[in-house]
Amino acid sequence: MTQVPAVPYTLEQDEDGFWCARARIRPGVGARGRGADPDSAVADLQEALAGLVEGSGPPR
C-alpha cells in the first residue's frame, strides 16, 4: 500500500476573485493551483504537486 504524505498548503482569494492554493514540499520547491472556487484551486494544486513529486521526489 502506498502512503501519500500530507502536504500543508495555503488557500486565499486574489483581487480578481480567483482562488490560489500554494504548497511547498521543501525549501525552494513548491507548486501552485488556481481556480474559480476553493475546490478547483486545491484540485489544480494536487495535479501540480503530483507532477512535481514525480520529477523531484516526495516531500522531506
C-alpha positions in Angstrom: 0.0 0.0 0.0 1.4 3.4 -1.0 1.3 6.2 1.6 0.5 9.7 0.4 2.2 12.3 2.6 0.2 15.2 3.8 1.4 18.5 2.4 0.3 21.7 4.1 -1.0 24.4 1.8 -2.3 27.9 1.9 -5.5 29.0 0.2 -6.5 32.6 -0.5 -8.7 34.6 -2.8 -6.9 37.1 -5.0 -8.0 40.6 -6.0 -9.7 39.2 -9.2 -11.8 36.8 -7.2 -9.8 33.7 -8.2 -8.7 31.2 -5.5 -5.0 30.4 -5.2 -3.6 27.4 -3.4 0.2 27.1 -2.7 2.3 24.4 -1.1 6.0 23.8 -0.6 7.5 20.3 -0.4 11.0 21.5 0.6 12.9 24.8 0.6 12.8 26.3 -2.9 10.5 23.6 -4.3 6.7 24.2 -4.4 3.6 24.3 -6.5 0.6 26.5 -7.1 -3.0 25.8 -8.1 -5.7 28.3 -9.2 -9.4 28.0 -9.7 -12.8 29.8 -9.7 -13.6 28.2 -6.3 -11.5 26.7 -3.4 -12.1 23.1 -4.5 -10.9 23.9 -8.1 -7.8 25.6 -6.8 -6.9 22.6 -4.5 -7.6 20.1 -7.3 -5.2 22.1 -9.6 -2.6 22.2 -6.8 -2.9 18.4 -6.3 -2.2 17.9 -10.0 0.8 20.3 -9.9 2.1 18.5 -6.8 1.8 15.1 -8.4 3.9 16.2 -11.3 6.4 17.9 -9.0 6.8 14.8 -6.8 7.2 12.6 -9.9 10.1 14.9 -11.1 11.9 15.8 -7.9 10.8 13.2 -5.3 8.5 13.2 -2.3 8.5 15.8 0.5 11.2 15.6 3.1 
